[in-house]
Each structure stands twice: as C-alpha cells, then as structure tokens.
C-alpha cells in the first residue's frame, strides 16, 4: 500500500518540481517515481549508503533524504541533482511523505483496532489503553452495519463500500468475509433508528443502481461506548440471520425491529419443538393447505378484522368465517380470539425458525 500512497503524492508533485523525484525502499528498489520507467530499478549504492547514515546523502547524481526518523530507515526520497535546491526539494518531499504515511499508518491501526473489538480479539481491559494510544474517542456515538453481498461483482465489496464512505476519521469499513463487509459509522448524538435505516437504504440503493449488487443489511443498536461495538456487531449479524427467516422480503433489517423473532431466535430448538407439538397436536399444522395459510396470513395482517380480510381476499364474509371455523376444528385454535391468534402466530414463526436451521452466534 505504501507504493500506491507514495506514487500518488509523487504524481501530484511532479508538475511543481522540474526534476525527477521518487522513493526507494530499504532494498534499494525504486517503488515510486515521476518517471514511471524508473520504477523497479535497483539502486544498490544508495541502498548500501542507507546502512551507514540517517542523514541526507548524495549518490550518483541524486540527493537522498530518509522518510521519517529512527534508527531503521524503511524508505528514502530522491531528487535529481546534487545542489542545494535538490536538497531542499528532498527535505520537503521527505516531510510530506512522512506525515502522509504516519496518518495512513494510524488509520490502518485504528481499523485493525476496530476489527479486533468487533471480532472479540482484544481484552476489554486493553480497549481503553489502546484507544488512548491511538487518540481514538471511545465515547462517540456509532452504529454497526453488516452488509452481506448476495451477488458477485467485478470490484471487491470492500473497495466499493470504502469508496462510499470517504470520511476516514469517523467511518471504518472492515472486511469480515468474502461477501460480508462491516461499516462502523460515526453518527451525531441525536440520530435515531429511523435515520440509521435511511443510511442503510441509501447504501442498498447505491449498490443496486450503480453496481447491480443485491445485498442484505443488518443494523445493530446505536452505542456510545467503544467496548459495545462488539455487541452491536453481533446484533447486526442476528438481524441478518433472523431477517432471512421472518423478514424474507426485506433487504434491511434492524435488530431493534425484530420483535418476537428475536425472542424465538434465542430459544433452544428442543424447547421450540416441544412447544409446536403442544400447540399443533397430531400434526394438525400439516393439514392446512396453501390457501388456508394465505387466509391466516392476511387475517393477521389486517388485525383480525373479518370484514377487512374478506375484502382483501376478494371473498364473501361467510366464506372467510367458514375457513376460520375449519382452522378451529383442525387445530383447536379460534383465530378470532386474541389469545388463540397470538399462540397460532408464534407457533407459525417457531415452525419457520426450525425449518430454516438458523446460525447461532
């Protein structure tokens, strides 16, 4: 990455400096240069001199200046010429590249730090010490988005999202798998769940319209303490997995909106199986045909309102009543009674949960 970083700066400074400028690494190889044909050249004399000095040096018509400070030199800039002007150019170039590299290294360290937190690879007692070392504000409000790519792209998912979030000081884009990318986004203190869902929708729309990518996005809860990022990340994971079971038509699922689905997801499967056998005795759920299940779904969607449901289904009220009586006869549950309807609704969700074989975190 240093090569690309240095080459970008060298390219921008080329017009301002009327001489050949570039960078060599500790093996003497030119890794960046205003004359692209020189990249890859070996400057062994300069490399040998690097072993004995940490100051400016002149070798074979070029002035060299180390980048940064310290006993071990990793990179040196070079400027064509052996005069004072070449020395000044080399000093300016070395200072500029050193500052840029320091900023980049710190950014990489922060990204690694965030990744270690969300992956539970760092002890809680070390989090505050490390955040202080990196000048990281641990009390900013942040939210975690897990973006899962369901379609392949020519561009790496990580690179796509990294370009979408250019504010490197507040937003961190982290690859956690081939198709999973985590965004830890800094937000204002007054941002609520609705605003985070708008951000997620914007991400989804951009990926769909510009990159033709189909994605699912899980949203964790907003946190105001850096150590809670691991929890928010797990919530985003759960939102994705539970969403696949209970919110199949939604691309964006927030952990806070999972409702009963979140509760069911946390239950042991053996307990769920016992519950189903108690509610649907003798396999009564399997006797319900597709039309009947559709009737139940629409009935729930219309808050157990018989008239509104019959209108939505384009059937006579008496036909709907007949279907509800049939369901009561088969299952023993009268969906017109609120308690029975709740039991039936939860049982259907438990059945779907067991069928989906969800992943636990």
C-alpha positions in Angstrom: 0.0 0.0 0.0 2.9 2.4 0.7 3.9 2.1 -3.0 0.5 3.3 -4.1 0.4 6.0 -1.4 3.8 7.4 -2.4 3.2 7.2 -6.1 0.0 9.2 -5.7 1.9 12.0 -4.0 4.8 11.9 -6.4 2.4 12.2 -9.3 0.8 15.3 -7.8 4.1 17.0 -7.1 5.6 16.2 -10.4 4.3 19.4 -12.1 5.6 21.6 -9.2 9.1 20.1 -9.2 11.1 20.3 -12.5 13.3 17.3 -11.7 13.0 13.6 -11.4 11.7 12.6 -7.9 10.9 9.3 -6.3 11.2 6.9 -3.4 13.3 3.8 -2.8 12.7 1.1 -0.2 15.2 -0.5 2.2 16.3 -2.9 -0.5 17.3 0.0 -2.9 14.4 -0.6 -5.3 12.6 2.4 -6.8 8.9 1.9 -5.7 7.6 5.3 -6.8 8.9 7.8 -9.4 7.8 10.8 -11.5 9.3 8.9 -14.4 7.4 5.6 -14.5 10.1 3.8 -16.5 12.4 4.0 -13.5 10.1 2.1 -11.1 11.6 -1.2 -10.3 15.2 0.0 -10.8 17.8 -1.2 -8.2 20.0 1.5 -6.7 22.4 -0.7 -4.8 24.9 2.1 -4.0 22.2 4.2 -2.4 21.0 1.1 -0.5 24.5 0.4 0.8 24.8 4.0 2.0 21.5 3.7 3.8 23.2 1.2 6.2 25.6 3.8 7.5 23.7 7.1 7.6 20.4 8.5 8.5 21.1 12.0 7.0 20.9 13.5 3.6 23.3 11.9 1.1 24.3 12.3 -2.5 24.8 9.3 -4.7 25.3 9.1 -8.5 23.8 12.5 -9.3 20.8 12.2 -6.9 20.1 13.6 -3.4 18.5 11.2 -1.0 16.7 12.0 2.2 15.2 9.4 4.7 11.4 9.4 5.3 10.6 9.8 9.0 13.0 9.4 11.8 14.5 6.5 13.7 17.4 4.1 13.6 15.9 1.9 10.9 15.3 3.5 7.6 12.5 1.9 5.5 12.2 4.5 2.7 14.2 7.3 1.2 13.1 10.0 -1.2 15.4 11.0 -4.1 15.6 14.2 -6.2 17.6 14.6 -9.3 20.7 16.8 -8.7 23.4 17.3 -6.1 22.9 21.1 -5.5 21.2 22.9 -2.6 17.9 23.1 -4.5 17.8 19.3 -4.8 18.5 19.1 -1.0 15.6 21.5 -0.3 13.2 19.5 -2.6 14.3 16.3 -0.9 13.6 17.7 2.6 10.2 19.0 1.6 9.3 15.7 -0.1 10.5 13.7 2.9 8.5 15.7 5.4 5.3 15.5 3.2 5.5 11.7 2.7 6.4 11.1 6.3 3.3 12.9 7.5 1.1 11.2 5.0 2.5 7.8 5.9 2.0 8.5 9.6 -1.6 9.4 9.1 -2.2 6.3 6.9 -0.5 4.0 9.4 -2.5 5.4 12.2 -5.7 5.0 10.2 -4.7 1.3 9.5 -4.0 0.8 13.2 -7.4 2.2 14.0 -9.2 0.0 11.5 -7.3 -3.0 12.9 -8.2 -1.9 16.4 -11.9 -1.7 15.5 -11.8 -5.1 13.8 -10.3 -6.6 16.9 -13.0 -5.2 19.0 -16.0 -6.4 16.9 -14.4 -9.8 16.5 -13.7 -10.1 20.2 -10.0 -10.4 19.7 -9.0 -7.9 22.3 -9.4 -8.0 26.1 -11.8 -5.4 27.5 -9.1 -4.1 29.8 -6.9 -3.4 26.8 -9.5 -1.4 24.8 -9.3 1.8 26.7 -5.5 1.8 26.8 -5.3 1.2 23.0 -7.9 3.8 22.2 -5.9 6.3 24.2 -2.7 5.4 22.4 -4.4 5.8 19.0 -6.1 9.1 20.1 -9.4 7.4 19.5 -12.5 8.9 21.0 -14.2 6.0 22.7 -17.4 7.9 23.6 -18.6 8.9 20.2 -21.9 7.6 19.0 -21.6 4.8 16.5 -23.7 2.2 14.7 -22.7 -1.0 13.0 -24.0 -2.1 9.6 -23.3 -5.6 8.3 -23.6 -5.6 4.5 -23.9 -9.1 3.0 -23.4 -9.3 -0.8 -25.6 -11.9 -2.4 -24.3 -11.4 -5.9 -20.8 -11.4 -7.3 -19.2 -8.2 -8.6 -16.0 -7.4 -10.6 -15.0 -4.9 -7.9 -14.3 -6.2 -4.4 -17.2 -5.5 -2.0 -14.7 -3.9 0.5 -13.4 -1.5 -2.1 -16.9 -0.5 -3.2 -18.0 0.4 0.3 -14.7 2.0 1.2 -15.2 4.5 -1.7 -18.7 5.2 -0.5 -17.5 6.3 3.0 -14.7 8.7 2.4 -14.6 10.2 5.9 -11.8 8.1 7.2 -11.7 9.8 10.6 -15.2 8.7 11.6 -16.2 5.8 9.4 -14.4 2.4 9.3 -15.0 -0.2 6.6 -13.9 -3.7 7.5 -14.0 -6.9 5.6 -15.0 -9.9 7.7 -15.5 -12.4 5.0 -15.6 -12.9 1.2 -19.1 -11.4 1.0 -19.5 -9.7 4.3 -18.4 -6.1 5.0 -18.9 -4.2 8.2 -19.3 -0.5 8.4 -18.7 1.2 11.8 -20.2 4.6 11.2 -19.8 7.6 13.5 -23.1 9.5 13.9 -24.4 12.5 15.7 -25.8 12.2 19.2 -29.4 12.9 18.1 -29.5 10.3 15.3 -32.3 7.7 15.9 -33.2 4.3 14.5 -35.1 5.8 11.6 -32.1 7.8 10.5 -29.8 4.7 10.6 -32.3 2.8 8.4 -32.2 5.7 5.9 -28.4 5.4 5.8 -28.8 1.6 5.2 -31.4 2.3 2.5 -29.0 4.7 0.8 -26.3 2.1 0.8 -28.6 -0.5 -0.7 -29.9 1.8 -3.4 -26.4 2.9 -4.5 -25.2 -0.7 -4.6 -28.2 -1.8 -6.6 -28.3 1.1 -9.1 -24.6 1.7 -9.7 -23.1 -1.8 -9.1 -26.1 -4.1 -9.7 -25.4 -5.8 -6.4 -28.1 -7.5 -4.3 -27.4 -7.1 -0.6 -28.9 -7.6 2.8 -28.1 -5.2 5.5 -28.3 -5.9 9.3 -28.3 -2.9 11.7 -27.1 -3.1 15.3 -28.1 -0.8 18.0 -26.5 2.6 18.4 -23.7 2.6 21.0 -21.9 5.4 22.8 -19.0 3.4 24.2 -16.3 1.8 22.1 -16.4 -1.5 24.0 -20.1 -2.0 23.0 -19.2 -2.2 19.3 -18.8 -6.0 19.6 -22.4 -6.2 20.9 -23.7 -4.0 18.1 -21.9 -6.2 15.5 -23.4 -9.4 16.9 -26.8 -7.7 16.8 -26.3 -6.8 13.1 -25.4 -10.5 12.5 -28.5 -11.7 14.3 -30.6 -9.1 12.3 -29.3 -10.6 9.0 -30.0 -14.2 10.1 -33.3 -13.7 11.8 -34.4 -11.5 8.8 -33.8 -14.4 6.4 -36.3 -16.4 8.5 -39.0 -13.9 9.4 -38.5 -10.9 7.1 -37.7 -12.6 3.9 -38.9 -9.7 1.7 -36.8 -7.1 3.5 -33.3 -6.2 2.4 -32.7 -4.1 5.5 -33.4 -5.5 9.0 -32.7 -3.7 12.2 -32.1 -5.6 15.4 -34.4 -3.3 17.3 -37.3 -4.2 15.0 -37.0 -8.0 15.1 -39.8 -8.2 17.8 -40.9 -11.8 18.6 -38.5 -13.2 16.0 -35.6 -12.1 18.2 -37.1 -13.9 21.2 -37.7 -17.1 19.2 -34.2 -17.0 17.8 -32.7 -17.1 21.4 -34.7 -20.2 22.4 -33.2 -23.7 22.3 -34.5 -25.8 19.4 -35.7 -28.6 21.7 -37.9 -26.2 23.6 -39.3 -24.9 20.3 -40.1 -28.5 19.1 -41.9 -29.2 22.4 -44.0 -26.0 22.0 -45.0 -27.0 18.5 -46.2 -30.5 19.5 -48.3 -28.9 22.3 -49.9 -26.3 20.0 -50.4 -28.4 16.9 -51.4 -31.8 18.2 -51.3 -34.8 15.8 -49.6 -32.7 13.1 -52.6 -30.5 12.6 -50.4 -27.8 11.0 -49.6 -30.1 8.1 -53.3 -30.5 7.3 -53.6 -26.8 6.4 -53.4 -26.2 2.7 -51.7 -23.2 0.9 -55.0 -21.3 0.6 -55.8 -21.7 4.2 -52.3 -20.5 5.3 -52.7 -17.5 3.0 -56.0 -16.7 4.6 -54.4 -16.8 8.0 -51.6 -14.5 6.9 -53.9 -11.9 5.5 -56.1 -12.2 8.6 -53.1 -11.4 10.8 -52.1 -8.5 8.6 -55.5 -6.9 9.0 -55.5 -7.1 12.8 -58.1 -10.0 13.0 -60.7 -7.9 11.2 -63.1 -10.3 9.4 -64.6 -7.6 7.1 -61.3 -6.1 6.0 -59.7 -9.5 5.5 -62.6 -10.8 3.3 -62.3 -7.6 1.2 -58.6 -8.1 0.7 -59.1 -11.7 -0.2 -62.0 -10.9 -2.5 -64.2 -13.5 -0.8 -67.6 -13.3 0.9 -67.6 -12.7 4.6 -69.3 -16.0 5.2 -66.6 -17.8 3.2 -63.9 -16.4 5.5 -65.9 -17.3 8.6 -66.2 -20.9 7.2 -62.4 -21.0 6.7 -61.8 -19.8 10.2 -64.2 -22.4 11.6 -62.3 -25.1 9.6 -59.0 -23.9 11.2 -60.5 -24.1 14.6 -61.8 -27.6 14.0 -58.3 -28.8 12.8 -56.1 -27.1 15.3 -58.4 -26.2 18.2 -57.5 -22.5 17.9 -60.1 -19.9 17.1 -58.1 -17.1 15.4 -60.9 -14.6 16.2 -59.9 -14.7 19.8 -56.8 -12.6 20.5 -55.1 -15.2 22.8 -55.5 -18.0 20.3 -54.3 -15.8 17.5 -51.2 -14.9 19.4 -50.5 -18.6 20.1 -51.0 -19.5 16.5 -48.8 -16.6 15.2 -45.9 -17.5 17.5 -46.3 -21.2 16.6 -46.0 -20.5 12.9 -42.9 -18.4 13.5 -41.4 -21.1 15.6 -42.1 -23.6 12.8 -40.5 -21.4 10.2 -37.5 -20.9 12.5 -36.9 -24.6 12.9 -37.2 -25.2 9.2 -34.6 -22.5 8.4 -31.9 -24.1 10.7 -30.5 -20.7 11.7 -26.9 -20.0 12.5 -26.2 -19.2 16.2 -23.7 -16.6 17.3 
